[in-house]
Amino acid sequence: MPPYDLAWISPGVVASTASDLVRFYDRLFAGNLLPGHLHDEMRTVVRVRASAPSNQRFVTPSYGLGLIADPLSPYGVLYGPSGGGPGYTFAALHVVPSRRPPVTVAVLSNTENFFEVELMAFTIVHALAQ
């Protein structure tokens, strides 16, 4: 087995299903998992000034407490991590639209194609916004 490549990001390295991730984010954003002040801090985002790759889907890349966010997303305020490691990739997006209930989307893949998996998650968010 080849050594683990440190260039991969595997936050938490937890085995779960897409349904588990959706339940987790729904409860996290409902305020059921963190004390109030941390929940507020998580949702208070700071814009990052970085040149984004051309296929970047975050309009206004920002970060809250442990999450990437996009307060100016065309779908509503968007939060989520994406990442992976050897043999897998995931994208989890939680969207808070202005006039609809929040929605969480999770895509898991046994590939290492980060941009393809993130595109799938954004495609689902886009379809739900219609």
N, C-alpha and C positions, 0 to 999 in steps of 0.2 A: 504494500500500500504506500503510495507517495506521501510525503510529509504534508501536513496541513499548510496551505498557502495563507500567510498572514494578511494578504491583500483582501481576503474575503472578510465581510462583516457579518457576524452572526449574533445579533443582540439577544441575549438571554438563552439562546440555544434550547428552546422548549419544544417538545413534540406536541403538536395539537392538530386539530382539524380546522377547516375553514369555518365550520359552525362554531367551534370554540372561540376562534378569533372574533367573529361577529358578536357573539354573546359578551365577550370580554370588553370590546369597544363600546357596545351599547351600554353596559353597566358603568364603564369608566366615565363616559360622557353624561350619563344620567346623574353622576355624583355619588354613586354607591360604593366606590372603592378608595377614594382619597378623602382626607380631611378637607373641609371647605377652602382653606387658604391655599392648599396645594392644587386643588381642582381649579381655582381661579388663576393661579400661576401657570398651570398647564395651558389654559386657554388664552393667556396673555402672550401674544407673539411679538417677536422682534424680527424685522426684515433683515435678511442677510444680503450683503453686497458681494455677489460672485457672478462670474460669467457662466451662464448656464449653457449646457450643450444644446444643439439645435432641436433635439427630440425631447427636451425637458417639458413636462406637462404642467408644472407649477408656474402660474402667471407671476405671482409675487412670492418667491420662496422666503419662508419665515420659519422661525423655530419657537416653540413654547417649551415647557418643561418636559423634555424627552421626546417631543414629536416635531416632525416637519409640518408646516401648515401653509395654507394659501388663503389669506383673508379676502382676496379679490378674484377667486376662482369664479368662472361663469356659472357654476353649479351651486354656489353658496360657500360659506366658510368650509374649507376642506382640511382635514387632518389625516396624517397617516405615516406609518413607516413602510418602507419597502426594503428588501434585502435578501440575503441568502448565504449560501455556503456551498461547499462541494456537493454537487448533485441535487441542489434544490434552490428555488427562488420563491419569494412570496411578495404580495402587495396587499396591504390592508388600508382601505380608505374610509373615513367617516366624514360624511358631508352633512352640514347644517344649512339647508336651503332657507331662504327668507320666508317662503310661503307654504312650505310643505313640512311634514315630519322629517326628522333626521333619518339618514340611511347609512348603513355600513356594508361595505363590499370587501370580500376577501378572496384572493386568488392564490392558490398554491400550485406549484409545478415541480416536477422532478427533472427540470432542466436548469441550466445556468444562464439562461437568456433573460437578464434583468429587465431590459427595455420592452421585450415582448410581453412579459408577465404584467408589468406596470401598464402597458397599453391595454391589455385585456381588462384590467380593473377600471381604467378610465373609460373604456368603451361601455362597460356595464353601467357605470355612473351616468354617462351621457344618455344611454337608453332609458334609464329610470327617470331622468330629468325631463324627458319629452312628454 
